[in-house]
Amino acid sequence: MAERRILWLVKGLGLGGTERLLSVAAPLVADADTIVEVAYVLPWKDALVGALRDSGVEVHCLGAGRGGVRAWPLRLARLLSTQRYDVVHTHSPVPAVVARLAPGARRARFLHTEHSAWPRYRFPTRAANAATLGRNQVVWAVSEAVAASIRRPRWARWVRMPPVEVLYHGIDERQVRRGPEARAAAREILAIAPGRRIVGSVGNLAPKKDQATLLAAFEVVAADRPDLDLVLVGGGPLEGQLRAQAVTLAAADRIHFLGQRADVAQLMPGFDVFALSSRYEGLGLVLIEAMAAGIPVVATAVDGIPEVVRDGDDGLLVGPGDPGALADGIARLLDDAPLAARLAEAGTAAAGRFSIGTAVKRMVQAYAAEPAPTTRSASHG
């Protein structure tokens, strides 16, 4: 069999959910007949470059070199022209648009994974993505909510809409840590005094994640719980603003900003409650990770999150941007031990529905140009 060359194209390789999915999946896709390479745009989002290279994946930074990041479209066009990939699998709309239009990629088959609901993009991005979407053999949506948002625009009835298929991504079960030993190890890493309870959250400090609402909720919950701490894992453009908000709170000394961390799986078992305050979320990989670790979760009912967390069955859901509702959810999990234990156990079982292995199997089928399955697949338009 002739060797297949696959290029995965993404905006950055930071520690966000999309990027971590790529770093986990790439070594699973590559084999004796398939070479996987990754290209990314933003040179300062490179936290996962080392892990990819260590697993044998060649990585191309399109934003580095002469001309700086502004020259990335030219570098991408050159890469596609000289390397002659069989498949280009895109994961970010703007790089995807440039790749679809590049003359050097005419022989390649295109596949696209949509990680966010279309209304979440700015109009120029959404319009360009829609206008060139027909270049793809198939579009995978990470949730039913994302799939439902992919519609042919009224102004572009001429655009061919490829099949849109829901493909749930997930975790590598081998990386999950849970149980008493994992909890003890996590508490040692966190270096928070024994006997204290921890509300934890993981995510970029950005508007999408809305940690400002979580801080406001923590202020309410912590008022009569002196043994409670809040741990925020992640970095981003709002870090200064969120730190400034935190220092104004009465429980400021119990709020811990840990920055970006590569050991999230090791930290998770140390949390008593996991809280996610996102304004929007294509699926919510971090929720799956928390549930797999046996941590009871409370999250906002936005986009694909209700497909991961079923309210009252394996977690709690609240409305977005509502500190009071989020505080109530956190308090319920802290104060009702049987409820927390039941939801944690059910959440661990539910997380098993989301496996990176299942997603990889489907991707490999598409790379080999096998017919796409018709189940849970639809053409939106």
DOMARZA-943350 format. One record per residue (C-alpha): residue in one letter; chain; x, y, z; residue number from 1. Coordinates in Angstrom, 2 decimals. Layout:
<sites>
(site "A", "A", (X, Y, Z), NUM)
...
</sites>
This chain:
<sites>
(site "M", "A", (0.00, 0.00, 0.00), 1)
(site "A", "A", (1.27, 3.48, -0.88), 2)
(site "E", "A", (2.13, 5.71, 2.02), 3)
(site "R", "A", (-0.55, 8.30, 2.88), 4)
(site "R", "A", (0.45, 11.79, 3.97), 5)
(site "I", "A", (-2.00, 13.69, 6.20), 6)
(site "L", "A", (-1.72, 17.33, 7.24), 7)
(site "W", "A", (-3.66, 18.57, 10.26), 8)
(site "L", "A", (-4.09, 22.32, 10.21), 9)
(site "V", "A", (-4.95, 24.34, 13.31), 10)
(site "K", "A", (-4.66, 27.90, 14.58), 11)
(site "G", "A", (-2.47, 27.15, 17.60), 12)
(site "L", "A", (-0.98, 24.37, 19.69), 13)
(site "G", "A", (-1.65, 25.71, 23.16), 14)
(site "L", "A", (-3.29, 23.76, 25.98), 15)
(site "G", "A", (-6.91, 24.24, 24.90), 16)
(site "G", "A", (-9.30, 21.35, 24.35), 17)
(site "T", "A", (-9.00, 21.30, 20.56), 18)
(site "E", "A", (-5.23, 21.30, 20.65), 19)
(site "R", "A", (-5.04, 18.60, 23.30), 20)
(site "L", "A", (-7.33, 16.42, 21.20), 21)
(site "L", "A", (-4.87, 16.70, 18.33), 22)
(site "S", "A", (-1.88, 15.84, 20.48), 23)
(site "V", "A", (-3.62, 12.72, 21.80), 24)
(site "A", "A", (-5.04, 11.60, 18.45), 25)
(site "A", "A", (-2.03, 12.15, 16.18), 26)
(site "P", "A", (0.09, 9.24, 17.47), 27)
(site "L", "A", (-2.98, 6.97, 17.29), 28)
(site "V", "A", (-3.61, 7.82, 13.62), 29)
(site "A", "A", (-0.02, 7.46, 12.43), 30)
(site "D", "A", (1.11, 4.00, 11.41), 31)
(site "A", "A", (3.37, 2.32, 8.87), 32)
(site "D", "A", (1.13, 3.47, 6.01), 33)
(site "T", "A", (0.12, 6.90, 7.31), 34)
(site "I", "A", (2.30, 9.91, 8.05), 35)
(site "V", "A", (0.64, 12.68, 10.08), 36)
(site "E", "A", (2.06, 16.20, 10.15), 37)
(site "V", "A", (0.66, 19.23, 11.95), 38)
(site "A", "A", (0.82, 22.88, 10.89), 39)
(site "Y", "A", (-0.17, 25.76, 13.14), 40)
(site "V", "A", (-0.32, 29.54, 12.75), 41)
(site "L", "A", (0.43, 31.26, 16.06), 42)
(site "P", "A", (4.03, 30.74, 17.20), 43)
(site "W", "A", (3.31, 31.77, 20.79), 44)
(site "K", "A", (0.75, 28.97, 21.16), 45)
(site "D", "A", (3.29, 26.14, 21.13), 46)
(site "A", "A", (2.83, 24.27, 24.43), 47)
(site "L", "A", (2.09, 20.96, 22.71), 48)
(site "V", "A", (4.75, 21.12, 20.01), 49)
(site "G", "A", (7.25, 19.15, 22.08), 50)
(site "A", "A", (4.81, 16.35, 22.86), 51)
(site "L", "A", (3.84, 16.00, 19.21), 52)
(site "R", "A", (7.46, 15.89, 18.08), 53)
(site "D", "A", (8.32, 13.39, 20.81), 54)
(site "S", "A", (5.63, 11.10, 19.40), 55)
(site "G", "A", (7.19, 11.32, 15.93), 56)
(site "V", "A", (4.86, 13.92, 14.40), 57)
(site "E", "A", (6.51, 16.59, 12.25), 58)
(site "V", "A", (5.26, 20.06, 13.21), 59)
(site "H", "A", (5.34, 23.20, 11.02), 60)
(site "C", "A", (4.98, 26.68, 12.53), 61)
(site "L", "A", (3.48, 28.86, 9.80), 62)
(site "G", "A", (3.80, 32.09, 11.79), 63)
(site "A", "A", (7.55, 31.98, 12.37), 64)
(site "G", "A", (10.28, 33.30, 10.09), 65)
(site "R", "A", (10.73, 36.20, 7.74), 66)
(site "G", "A", (7.67, 38.43, 7.64), 67)
(site "G", "A", (6.46, 37.15, 10.99), 68)
(site "V", "A", (2.98, 35.87, 11.62), 69)
(site "R", "A", (1.51, 37.99, 8.82), 70)
(site "A", "A", (3.24, 35.80, 6.25), 71)
(site "W", "A", (1.57, 32.58, 7.40), 72)
(site "P", "A", (-0.80, 32.28, 4.37), 73)
(site "L", "A", (2.20, 32.32, 2.01), 74)
(site "R", "A", (4.01, 29.69, 4.08), 75)
(site "L", "A", (0.90, 27.53, 4.12), 76)
(site "A", "A", (0.50, 27.80, 0.35), 77)
(site "R", "A", (4.16, 26.87, -0.09), 78)
(site "L", "A", (3.85, 23.91, 2.28), 79)
(site "L", "A", (0.81, 22.57, 0.46), 80)
(site "S", "A", (2.50, 23.03, -2.92), 81)
(site "T", "A", (5.80, 21.38, -2.05), 82)
(site "Q", "A", (4.73, 18.55, 0.25), 83)
(site "R", "A", (1.82, 17.19, -1.82), 84)
(site "Y", "A", (-0.40, 15.86, 0.96), 85)
(site "D", "A", (-3.07, 13.27, 0.23), 86)
(site "V", "A", (-5.44, 14.63, 2.88), 87)
(site "V", "A", (-5.70, 18.03, 4.55), 88)
(site "H", "A", (-7.71, 17.86, 7.77), 89)
(site "T", "A", (-8.52, 21.34, 9.07), 90)
(site "H", "A", (-9.55, 22.27, 12.60), 91)
(site "S", "A", (-9.77, 26.09, 12.52), 92)
(site "P", "A", (-11.92, 28.07, 10.06), 93)
(site "V", "A", (-9.50, 30.81, 8.96), 94)
(site "P", "A", (-6.53, 28.53, 8.16), 95)
(site "A", "A", (-9.06, 26.16, 6.58), 96)
(site "V", "A", (-10.29, 28.84, 4.17), 97)
(site "V", "A", (-6.74, 29.71, 3.08), 98)
(site "A", "A", (-5.88, 26.04, 2.54), 99)
(site "R", "A", (-9.03, 25.33, 0.53), 100)
(site "L", "A", (-8.17, 28.17, -1.85), 101)
(site "A", "A", (-4.49, 27.30, -2.23), 102)
(site "P", "A", (-3.65, 26.15, -5.79), 103)
(site "G", "A", (-1.04, 23.73, -4.48), 104)
(site "A", "A", (-3.64, 21.70, -2.62), 105)
(site "R", "A", (-5.86, 20.86, -5.58), 106)
(site "R", "A", (-5.01, 17.16, -5.55), 107)
(site "A", "A", (-5.62, 16.77, -1.81), 108)
(site "R", "A", (-8.87, 15.59, -0.28), 109)
(site "F", "A", (-10.17, 17.95, 2.41), 110)
(site "L", "A", (-11.85, 17.09, 5.69), 111)
(site "H", "A", (-12.90, 19.58, 8.34), 112)
(site "T", "A", (-13.73, 19.29, 12.04), 113)
(site "E", "A", (-15.98, 22.05, 13.35), 114)
(site "H", "A", (-15.28, 22.63, 17.04), 115)
(site "S", "A", (-17.63, 25.59, 17.62), 116)
(site "A", "A", (-21.19, 26.51, 16.68), 117)
(site "W", "A", (-21.20, 28.85, 13.69), 118)
(site "P", "A", (-22.89, 31.82, 15.40), 119)
(site "R", "A", (-19.87, 32.00, 17.73), 120)
(site "Y", "A", (-17.65, 33.17, 14.86), 121)
(site "R", "A", (-17.47, 36.74, 13.60), 122)
(site "F", "A", (-19.41, 37.24, 10.37), 123)
(site "P", "A", (-16.37, 37.48, 8.02), 124)
(site "T", "A", (-15.00, 34.21, 9.38), 125)
(site "R", "A", (-18.38, 32.50, 9.22), 126)
(site "A", "A", (-19.02, 33.75, 5.66), 127)
(site "A", "A", (-15.62, 32.68, 4.30), 128)
(site "N", "A", (-15.90, 29.30, 6.00), 129)
(site "A", "A", (-19.36, 28.74, 4.52), 130)
(site "A", "A", (-18.37, 29.88, 1.03), 131)
(site "T", "A", (-15.50, 27.37, 0.83), 132)
(site "L", "A", (-17.00, 24.51, 2.84), 133)
(site "G", "A", (-17.89, 22.57, -0.30), 134)
(site "R", "A", (-14.20, 21.77, -0.78), 135)
(site "N", "A", (-14.56, 19.16, 1.97), 136)
(site "Q", "A", (-15.43, 15.52, 1.53), 137)
(site "V", "A", (-17.12, 15.58, 4.92), 138)
(site "V", "A", (-17.50, 17.97, 7.85), 139)
(site "W", "A", (-17.36, 16.53, 11.33), 140)
(site "A", "A", (-19.14, 18.41, 14.10), 141)
(site "V", "A", (-18.01, 17.74, 17.66), 142)
(site "S", "A", (-21.61, 17.80, 18.95), 143)
(site "E", "A", (-25.22, 17.78, 17.78), 144)
(site "A", "A", (-25.45, 21.45, 18.74), 145)
(site "V", "A", (-22.52, 22.33, 16.50), 146)
(site "A", "A", (-23.93, 20.23, 13.64), 147)
(site "A", "A", (-27.30, 21.97, 13.87), 148)
(site "S", "A", (-25.59, 25.36, 13.49), 149)
(site "I", "A", (-23.95, 24.50, 10.14), 150)
(site "R", "A", (-26.35, 25.85, 7.54), 151)
(site "R", "A", (-25.93, 27.09, 4.00), 152)
(site "P", "A", (-26.32, 30.91, 4.17), 153)
(site "R", "A", (-29.27, 32.46, 2.35), 154)
(site "W", "A", (-26.87, 34.56, 0.32), 155)
(site "A", "A", (-24.91, 31.52, -0.85), 156)
(site "R", "A", (-27.43, 29.04, -2.25), 157)
(site "W", "A", (-24.82, 28.14, -4.87), 158)
(site "V", "A", (-22.51, 26.67, -2.21), 159)
(site "R", "A", (-22.33, 22.89, -2.13), 160)
(site "M", "A", (-22.82, 21.66, 1.41), 161)
(site "P", "A", (-20.90, 18.48, 2.18), 162)
(site "P", "A", (-22.31, 15.85, 4.53), 163)
(site "V", "A", (-22.22, 16.98, 8.16), 164)
(site "E", "A", (-21.59, 14.16, 10.58), 165)
(site "V", "A", (-21.54, 14.28, 14.37), 166)
(site "L", "A", (-18.28, 12.79, 15.59), 167)
(site "Y", "A", (-17.86, 12.92, 19.34), 168)
(site "H", "A", (-14.26, 13.27, 20.40), 169)
(site "G", "A", (-13.10, 12.31, 23.84), 170)
(site "I", "A", (-10.31, 11.27, 26.09), 171)
(site "D", "A", (-7.55, 8.72, 26.11), 172)
(site "E", "A", (-8.66, 6.46, 28.95), 173)
(site "R", "A", (-5.04, 5.54, 29.65), 174)
(site "Q", "A", (-4.42, 9.08, 30.91), 175)
(site "V", "A", (-7.30, 9.13, 33.43), 176)
(site "R", "A", (-6.37, 9.29, 37.11), 177)
(site "R", "A", (-8.91, 8.64, 39.87), 178)
(site "G", "A", (-9.23, 7.05, 43.29), 179)
(site "P", "A", (-7.65, 7.66, 46.71), 180)
(site "E", "A", (-4.03, 7.39, 45.53), 181)
(site "A", "A", (-4.64, 9.78, 42.65), 182)
(site "R", "A", (-6.35, 12.21, 45.01), 183)
(site "A", "A", (-3.46, 12.12, 47.46), 184)
(site "A", "A", (-0.96, 12.72, 44.66), 185)
(site "A", "A", (-3.01, 15.61, 43.30), 186)
(site "R", "A", (-3.29, 17.24, 46.71), 187)
(site "E", "A", (0.47, 17.04, 47.08), 188)
(site "I", "A", (0.94, 18.79, 43.73), 189)
(site "L", "A", (-1.63, 21.45, 44.59), 190)
(site "A", "A", (0.06, 22.09, 47.94), 191)
(site "I", "A", (-3.20, 23.12, 49.59), 192)
(site "A", "A", (-3.58, 22.30, 53.25), 193)
(site "P", "A", (-5.09, 18.89, 54.09), 194)
(site "G", "A", (-8.75, 18.93, 55.01), 195)
(site "R", "A", (-9.62, 21.84, 52.77), 196)
(site "R", "A", (-12.19, 21.47, 50.02), 197)
(site "I", "A", (-11.49, 22.60, 46.47), 198)
(site "V", "A", (-13.68, 23.88, 43.67), 199)
(site "G", "A", (-11.60, 23.52, 40.52), 200)
(site "S", "A", (-11.92, 24.80, 36.97), 201)
(site "V", "A", (-9.71, 24.37, 33.90), 202)
(site "G", "A", (-9.80, 26.56, 30.81), 203)
(site "N", "A", (-8.30, 29.51, 28.98), 204)
(site "L", "A", (-8.81, 32.78, 30.85), 205)
(site "A", "A", (-10.87, 34.25, 28.02), 206)
(site "P", "A", (-14.38, 35.66, 27.50), 207)
(site "K", "A", (-15.65, 32.30, 26.25), 208)
(site "K", "A", (-14.99, 30.63, 29.60), 209)
(site "D", "A", (-16.46, 33.50, 31.70), 210)
(site "Q", "A", (-14.44, 32.87, 34.86), 211)
(site "A", "A", (-15.70, 36.26, 36.10), 212)
(site "T", "A", (-19.05, 34.57, 36.79), 213)
(site "L", "A", (-17.26, 31.72, 38.56), 214)
(site "L", "A", (-15.37, 34.16, 40.79), 215)
(site "A", "A", (-18.63, 35.91, 41.68), 216)
(site "A", "A", (-20.24, 32.54, 42.45), 217)
(site "F", "A", (-17.28, 31.51, 44.60), 218)
(site "E", "A", (-17.63, 34.68, 46.65), 219)
(site "V", "A", (-21.18, 33.61, 47.55), 220)
(site "V", "A", (-20.32, 29.97, 48.29), 221)
(site "A", "A", (-17.17, 30.76, 50.26), 222)
(site "A", "A", (-18.86, 33.29, 52.55), 223)
(site "D", "A", (-19.94, 30.63, 55.06), 224)
(site "R", "A", (-17.47, 27.90, 54.12), 225)
(site "P", "A", (-14.04, 28.91, 55.49), 226)
(site "D", "A", (-12.55, 25.57, 54.45), 227)
(site "L", "A", (-13.19, 26.18, 50.74), 228)
(site "D", "A", (-10.63, 27.12, 48.06), 229)
(site "L", "A", (-10.97, 27.89, 44.35), 230)
(site "V", "A", (-8.34, 26.66, 41.87), 231)
(site "L", "A", (-8.24, 28.11, 38.36), 232)
(site "V", "A", (-6.01, 26.33, 35.86), 233)
(site "G", "A", (-5.24, 28.17, 32.64), 234)
(site "G", "A", (-3.83, 31.35, 31.18), 235)
(site "G", "A", (-5.09, 33.86, 28.68), 236)
(site "P", "A", (-5.93, 37.45, 27.80), 237)
(site "L", "A", (-8.20, 38.05, 30.79), 238)
(site "E", "A", (-5.76, 36.86, 33.46), 239)
(site "G", "A", (-4.94, 40.37, 34.68), 240)
(site "Q", "A", (-8.59, 41.37, 34.78), 241)
(site "L", "A", (-9.61, 38.22, 36.65), 242)
(site "R", "A", (-6.78, 38.57, 39.17), 243)
(site "A", "A", (-7.89, 42.16, 39.78), 244)
(site "Q", "A", (-11.45, 40.95, 40.37), 245)
(site "A", "A", (-10.22, 38.22, 42.72), 246)
(site "V", "A", (-8.30, 40.55, 45.02), 247)
(site "T", "A", (-11.49, 42.54, 45.70), 248)
(site "L", "A", (-13.23, 39.50, 47.16), 249)
(site "A", "A", (-13.35, 38.65, 50.84), 250)
(site "A", "A", (-11.99, 35.18, 50.07), 251)
(site "A", "A", (-9.16, 36.49, 47.89), 252)
(site "D", "A", (-6.51, 34.51, 49.79), 253)
(site "R", "A", (-8.36, 31.28, 48.94), 254)
(site "I", "A", (-8.31, 31.79, 45.17), 255)
(site "H", "A", (-5.37, 30.18, 43.38), 256)
(site "F", "A", (-4.35, 30.95, 39.78), 257)
(site "L", "A", (-2.12, 28.10, 38.62), 258)
(site "G", "A", (-1.53, 29.29, 35.05), 259)
(site "Q", "A", (-1.24, 26.92, 32.12), 260)
(site "R", "A", (-0.51, 23.37, 33.17), 261)
(site "A", "A", (0.32, 20.23, 31.22), 262)
(site "D", "A", (-0.58, 17.96, 34.17), 263)
(site "V", "A", (-4.35, 18.52, 34.21), 264)
(site "A", "A", (-5.07, 14.78, 34.41), 265)
(site "Q", "A", (-2.93, 14.58, 37.56), 266)
(site "L", "A", (-4.57, 17.64, 39.16), 267)
(site "M", "A", (-8.22, 16.70, 38.55), 268)
(site "P", "A", (-8.56, 14.05, 41.30), 269)
(site "G", "A", (-7.67, 16.70, 43.88), 270)
(site "F", "A", (-10.87, 18.65, 43.26), 271)
(site "D", "A", (-14.06, 18.13, 45.28), 272)
(site "V", "A", (-16.22, 19.88, 42.68), 273)
(site "F", "A", (-15.48, 20.80, 39.09), 274)
(site "A", "A", (-17.19, 23.96, 37.80), 275)
(site "L", "A", (-17.34, 25.21, 34.22), 276)
(site "S", "A", (-18.87, 28.64, 33.62), 277)
(site "S", "A", (-18.55, 28.82, 29.81), 278)
(site "R", "A", (-20.68, 31.18, 27.72), 279)
(site "Y", "A", (-20.31, 28.76, 24.79), 280)
(site "E", "A", (-18.63, 25.40, 24.30), 281)
(site "G", "A", (-18.64, 23.10, 21.28), 282)
(site "L", "A", (-18.56, 19.99, 23.46), 283)
(site "G", "A", (-16.52, 20.44, 26.64), 284)
(site "L", "A", (-13.58, 18.03, 26.68), 285)
(site "V", "A", (-12.53, 19.25, 30.13), 286)
(site "L", "A", (-15.90, 18.17, 31.54), 287)
(site "I", "A", (-15.36, 14.68, 30.17), 288)
(site "E", "A", (-11.93, 14.63, 31.82), 289)
(site "A", "A", (-13.38, 15.71, 35.17), 290)
(site "M", "A", (-16.20, 13.19, 35.02), 291)
(site "A", "A", (-13.80, 10.39, 34.08), 292)
(site "A", "A", (-11.71, 11.34, 37.12), 293)
(site "G", "A", (-14.74, 10.81, 39.37), 294)
(site "I", "A", (-15.33, 14.49, 40.17), 295)
(site "P", "A", (-18.93, 15.78, 40.44), 296)
(site "V", "A", (-19.49, 18.59, 37.95), 297)
(site "V", "A", (-21.64, 21.68, 37.59), 298)
(site "A", "A", (-21.62, 23.44, 34.23), 299)
(site "T", "A", (-23.52, 25.90, 32.10), 300)
(site "A", "A", (-26.15, 24.50, 29.73), 301)
(site "V", "A", (-24.73, 25.94, 26.51), 302)
(site "D", "A", (-24.15, 24.45, 23.04), 303)
(site "G", "A", (-22.84, 20.86, 23.31), 304)
(site "I", "A", (-22.51, 20.69, 27.10), 305)
(site "P", "A", (-25.97, 19.14, 27.68), 306)
(site "E", "A", (-24.85, 16.29, 25.40), 307)
(site "V", "A", (-22.08, 15.55, 27.91), 308)
(site "V", "A", (-23.82, 16.36, 31.19), 309)
(site "R", "A", (-27.44, 15.33, 31.78), 310)
(site "D", "A", (-28.81, 17.56, 34.51), 311)
(site "G", "A", (-29.51, 15.62, 37.69), 312)
(site "D", "A", (-28.32, 12.34, 36.18), 313)
(site "D", "A", (-24.53, 12.68, 35.92), 314)
(site "G", "A", (-23.97, 16.34, 36.83), 315)
(site "L", "A", (-25.73, 19.66, 37.36), 316)
(site "L", "A", (-26.51, 22.27, 34.70), 317)
(site "V", "A", (-27.23, 25.97, 35.23), 318)
(site "G", "A", (-27.79, 28.96, 32.99), 319)
(site "P", "A", (-24.80, 30.94, 31.69), 320)
(site "G", "A", (-23.80, 34.28, 33.20), 321)
(site "D", "A", (-25.73, 33.63, 36.42), 322)
(site "P", "A", (-23.46, 33.69, 39.51), 323)
(site "G", "A", (-26.34, 32.88, 41.85), 324)
(site "A", "A", (-27.37, 29.75, 39.97), 325)
(site "L", "A", (-23.76, 28.60, 39.67), 326)
(site "A", "A", (-23.24, 29.20, 43.40), 327)
(site "D", "A", (-26.33, 27.16, 44.19), 328)
(site "G", "A", (-25.07, 24.28, 42.06), 329)
(site "I", "A", (-21.65, 24.30, 43.69), 330)
(site "A", "A", (-23.20, 24.49, 47.16), 331)
(site "R", "A", (-25.46, 21.50, 46.46), 332)
(site "L", "A", (-22.50, 19.34, 45.52), 333)
(site "L", "A", (-20.50, 20.47, 48.55), 334)
(site "D", "A", (-23.29, 20.04, 51.07), 335)
(site "D", "A", (-25.08, 16.92, 49.80), 336)
(site "A", "A", (-22.49, 14.14, 49.93), 337)
(site "P", "A", (-24.83, 11.37, 48.69), 338)
(site "L", "A", (-25.85, 13.51, 45.70), 339)
(site "A", "A", (-22.24, 14.33, 44.89), 340)
(site "A", "A", (-21.23, 10.67, 45.13), 341)
(site "R", "A", (-24.13, 9.54, 42.95), 342)
(site "L", "A", (-23.44, 12.13, 40.26), 343)
(site "A", "A", (-19.70, 11.40, 40.36), 344)
(site "E", "A", (-20.28, 7.68, 39.84), 345)
(site "A", "A", (-22.76, 8.29, 37.03), 346)
(site "G", "A", (-20.44, 10.87, 35.49), 347)
(site "T", "A", (-17.57, 8.39, 35.37), 348)
(site "A", "A", (-19.79, 5.94, 33.50), 349)
(site "A", "A", (-21.07, 8.68, 31.16), 350)
(site "A", "A", (-17.53, 9.78, 30.30), 351)
(site "G", "A", (-16.97, 6.35, 28.80), 352)
(site "R", "A", (-19.21, 7.37, 25.89), 353)
(site "F", "A", (-16.53, 9.80, 24.74), 354)
(site "S", "A", (-13.40, 8.00, 23.61), 355)
(site "I", "A", (-10.69, 9.38, 21.37), 356)
(site "G", "A", (-10.28, 5.86, 20.03), 357)
(site "T", "A", (-13.75, 5.91, 18.47), 358)
(site "A", "A", (-13.08, 9.27, 16.80), 359)
(site "V", "A", (-9.69, 8.10, 15.51), 360)
(site "K", "A", (-11.22, 4.98, 13.98), 361)
(site "R", "A", (-13.68, 7.10, 12.00), 362)
(site "M", "A", (-10.95, 9.52, 10.88), 363)
(site "V", "A", (-8.74, 6.69, 9.66), 364)
(site "Q", "A", (-11.67, 5.33, 7.63), 365)
(site "A", "A", (-12.12, 8.70, 5.95), 366)
(site "Y", "A", (-8.41, 9.11, 5.29), 367)
(site "A", "A", (-8.52, 5.77, 3.46), 368)
(site "A", "A", (-11.47, 7.10, 1.41), 369)
(site "E", "A", (-13.90, 4.46, 2.63), 370)
(site "P", "A", (-17.61, 5.33, 2.24), 371)
(site "A", "A", (-18.87, 7.55, 5.05), 372)
(site "P", "A", (-21.44, 5.91, 7.33), 373)
(site "T", "A", (-25.01, 7.16, 7.01), 374)
(site "T", "A", (-25.90, 6.92, 10.68), 375)
(site "R", "A", (-26.19, 10.16, 12.61), 376)
(site "S", "A", (-25.18, 12.01, 9.49), 377)
(site "A", "A", (-26.99, 14.83, 7.76), 378)
(site "S", "A", (-26.62, 17.39, 5.02), 379)
(site "H", "A", (-27.57, 20.77, 6.43), 380)
(site "G", "A", (-28.97, 23.40, 4.20), 381)
</sites>
